[in-house]
Amino acid sequence: MTGRAAREPLAVGPLERPARLRPGARVAVVAPSGPVPEERLRAGLDVLRGWDLEPVVAPHVLDVHPALGYLAGADRARARDLTEAWCDPSVSAVICVRGGYGAQRMVDLVDWTAVRAAGPKVFVGYSDVTVLHEALAVRAGFATLHGPMTAAGTFLADARTRESLRATLFAPESVRTLGLETARALVPGRARGVTLGGCVSLLAADLGTPHARPSARGGLLVLEDVGEEPYRLDRILTQLLRSGWLDGVAGVALGSWEECGPYEEVRAVLADRLGGLGVPVVEELGFGHGPTALTVPLGTPAVLDADAGTLTLDVPALR
């Protein structure tokens, strides 16, 4: 693997960073996946307004699909909301309101030519939104933020989660080093690369689709998930291994594994499937679906120090 990695080009490179937010910035709130509880939407909007932002709710955010109640309205409507928000020159950021399921159904309906032409904007989300992080990286070349969504319970309940996002949006140079006190080495070492990743089940589901990233070669892969039992995590990671997608990855940072079973069992799977890559792996870095979710920039060059339990960005997440 080492010799082949030395000959093959990197599949992961630095992406174009958007500008940081300023007080008074207009931010679009979109629902690309599941339906949104209105009371949580209102609470999240209040937080954004408290940061001196002007949230603009996309037209179909509160829609529910008439036949498939797990979707926030029709696929084309959700894709149109994202496209229009991105292409609105008065909007500085696009923030997803929640995950669930549905981004895979609408991602190919987004007008990616228009999105690329509009240039980079701050984009925030996680979970099912992993699909859109990958699409914005591969199809537009834009860096994004794996961060809490405005109607997510963690965002509303945890001050540290909110502060991590707020600092990243307004003062990104203040959050160059990431990692909670829980972070520790699963495989020791230090690696340099460009961040990518998100929900591991969504990364695996993207394999074989027309615009999927060919591999994680050269990248610092951030992984987390929710509601996947250990044997399913084994299957997902094995798929990524067998497909060659993990060949040449520089390092791995692991976040939370909420509702995935006893952590000892999850940890055994992670060690078994990732330990043989021969790269540093840090666990419990502090992002994902857990009680505290740090904002992790994607598409940004960084150094992963598994022994120190840190991910340190070479440059601020936003310009």
N, C-alpha and C positions, 0 to 999 in steps of 0.2 A: 504493500500500500504506500509506503514511504517513497519508493522510487517512482511510482506512477504519479503520486501527488506532485513530485518535483518537476515532472515533465508537463503536466496538464495545467491549463490556465485556471485561475481562481474563478469560481462561480459566484462569489460574493464580493462586491466592492462597495466603497463608500457611495452614498446616495446624496442627492441635492437636499440640503437642509432648508426648511422654511424660516421665515423671520419670527422672532419672539413676539409675544403679544404685548400691547400697550394698554393702559387704562382706557376704557371706552370702546375697545375693539368689539366688533360684531362677530358673534360666533354662531354658526348654524348647528342646530341639534337635529340629528337624523336617526331613524330607526330602521336599519338595514336587515334586521333579523326578526326577532319575536315581538309580540305585542307589549305595549308599555302601560303599566298601571298609572292612571292619571295623577294620583296623589304623590307617587314617587317622582313623576316628571316635574310636578310643581315644586317639590322639595329640592330637587336638583337644580332647577332654574333659579331658585332663591339663592343657592350657594354661588352660582355663577354671577348673579347680580351683586352679591356681597363682595365679589372680587372686582367690581367695577367693570364687568363685561356686559355686553348687550346681547343676550341670547335671542336667536331668531328660530322659532320652531318650524321645521319643514311641514309642508301641507298634509302629509300622510302619516305623521308620527303616531297619532292615536288611532289609526285605522286597524281593523282586524279583518283578516281574510274571511269571506263569507262561508267558505267550506272547510278551510284548513285553519283552525283557530290558533295554531302555534305560529302563524305568520302575521306580521304587522302589515296587513294589506296585501295588495297584488304585487307580484315581482316587478313589473314594469313601473309601478308607482314608486316603489322603494328605490329602484335604480334611478328614476327621474329625479327624486328628491336629492340623492347624492350628487348627481351630475349638475343639477341647477345650483345647489349650494356651492359646489366647488367652482363653478364658472361665474358666480356672482362676485364682481370685483370689490364689492363693499364688505365681503365676508373674509375674515382673516383666519378662521379656524373652523373645522368640521368635527364635532364631537358626537360620538354615538351614544345613544341613551341607554341601550341595553344589548345583551347578546341573545342567547337562546339558540335558534336555528333559522336559517333562511338566506344568509349571505351567499352561499354557494348557488342558490337559485337565481340571484339577481346580478351577480358579479359580471357576467358576460353581457348584460343589458346596459351597463354603464357606458356612456360615450367616452371611451378612453382617449380618443383623439382630442376631444375638447378638453378633457382633464389635463392632458399633457400640455396643451397650448396655454391653459390658464396658469400654469406654473405651480410650484409647491405651496402648500398651505399646511398649517398645523392640523394633524389628524390624530384623534385619540379614540382608543377602544381596546378591547381584548376579547378573549373567549371566541365566540363565533366570528368576530371581526378579524381574527387571524387571516381569514380568506382575503379580506380587503387590504390588510397590511402587505400580504404577499403580492397582490395585484398592483398596488401602488408602487411597490419596489420594482417588480419585473416589467410592468406595462407602462409605467410613467417615470420611474427612476427617482422617486421621492422618498426621503426619510420620514418616518412616522413615530408615534409614541404609543407603546404598549402600556396603556394606563386605564384608570378607572372610568367607568361610564356614569353619566349623571343620575341615572335611576337605579344604579347598583347599590345593594345594601351596604357594602364596604365603604363606598364613597360617602354615603349619607351618615354612617355610624362611626367611622374611624377618622380622627383628626389627623393622624400621621399620613394616612392615605391621601387625604385632601391636600395637605401641605406639600407632599411630594409632587403632586401634579401642579399645584399653584406655583411652586418655586420653579419647576421646569418650564412652565409657560412664560413667566415674567422675568426670572433671574436664572437662566439655565446654567450660568457659570458657577452658581452656588451648589449645584447638585451633580458634580462631575464624578464623584465616587459613590457607588450604590452598594447596599448590603445591610441587612439587619444583623442583630447580635446573634441570631440563630445560625447564620451562614457558617459552613465548615466544609472542609475538603472531603469529597467522596473518593476522588483520585487526585493526589497532590500535583502541584506544578503551576506553571505560569504560561499564558499564551496570549498572543496578539491576533486580532482579526476584526471583522466588521460584524456587528450584531444583526441577528435575524431570528425569527421564530415566533413563538406564541403557544397556542393550544396544540399539543402534539397530535391529537386525533384529527385536527383540521389540516395539519401539515401532511399527514399520511393520506387524508382524503383528497388532497390536491394532486397527488401523484397521478400521472397519466393524462391529466387534463391539458388542453391545447397550450396554455400559457404558463404552465407550472415551472417553477425554478428548477433547473436541471439537477442541482445538488447543493449541499451546504458547504462545499469545498472552500476552505479559507475563512470560514465564518466562525463567529462565537455564537453558538446556538442556545437560545433561551427557551426552555421548555416547562410547561405546566399543564394541568388539566383538572377536570372536575367530573365526578361521577363515573369514573372508569375503574373497574375492579382490577386487581393486580394481573389476572390472566389476560385481560383485554389490553392493558398497558404493554404486557409482554408481546402480544400479537402486533400491536401498533409499532412498537420499536423494532420488532423483528422484520416487519414489512419495510421499514426505512433502511434497515441494515441490508436485507436481501436485495433491495432495489439498487443499492449502491449510493443512495442519496446521502448517506453519512460519510462516505469515503472522503478523506482529506479535511474533515471538519477540524478546526483549530482547537476548540474547547467547548465545554458545555456548562451552562448555568441553569440550575434547576430551581423552580419556584415551589408553589403550593400544589398539593394533591388532595384537595378537599373531596370528601365523600368517595374516596378511592379505596377505602379499607384501612386496616391498621398500618401505620406508617412503616413499621418494621418490615411488613410484607412488601409494601411498595418500594421501600429502600432496597430490599433484596433484588427485586426485579430491575431497578435502575442500575444497581451495581453489576448485575449479571449481563445486562444488555449493553451498557455503555462503558463498563470498565475495560473491555477489550479493545476499545478504540485507540488506546495509547495516548490520550490527551487529557489535560486537566479537566476535572469535573467538580463543581462546587454545588452543594445542596442547600436548600432552604435559604436562598438568597433574599426572598421576601417580596415576590411579585406573584400575580395570578389571582385566584379565587379565595385566598386566605383572608384572615381577619385584618391583616395589613397588606396593602398592595402598593409597592413602590412603582413609580413610573419608570419604565425602561425604554430608552430610545432605541429604535431599530434603524439599521442602515448607517450606523455611526461607528467609526474606528475606535477600538477600545482595547484594554488589557484586562484579562481575567486572571486574578491571583487566587487560586483555590486555597492555598495555605492561609492567606489573610482573610478569605471569605469576602472578596470585593470584586466589583466590576468598575473599572475606572475609564472614563471616556477621554479620548485624546483631545476632543474639542467639545464645546457645549452642544447640547442637543439641537438648539435653535440658534440662528444667527443673531 
